[in-house]
Amino acid sequence: MRTRKERIETNATACVTGGIAGLRDSIAAIPRRWRTALRGESIYRPLLEALLART
C-alpha cells in the first residue's frame, strides 16, 4: 500500500506531465468526450479562451 505522500507525488507528476503535453499538443489532442465531461466548464472555458487568444 502506498503512503499518502506517494499518492500526492504521483498526482503532481501526472498533473505536470499533462500540462506539458497540453502545451505541446494543444487542446485538440484531448478527446472531445473528455473535455465535455469536465466539471466546471463555466469556470475554465473563459480562462482557456483568454489564454489561447494571447498566443
Sequence and secondary structure as in RCSB ss.txt:
>XXXX:A:sequence
MRTRKERIETNATACVTGGIAGLRDSIAAIPRRWRTALRGESIYRPLLEALLART
>XXXX:A:secstr
   HHHHHHHHHHHHHHHHHHHHHH GGGS HHHHHH TTHHHHHHHHHHHHHT 
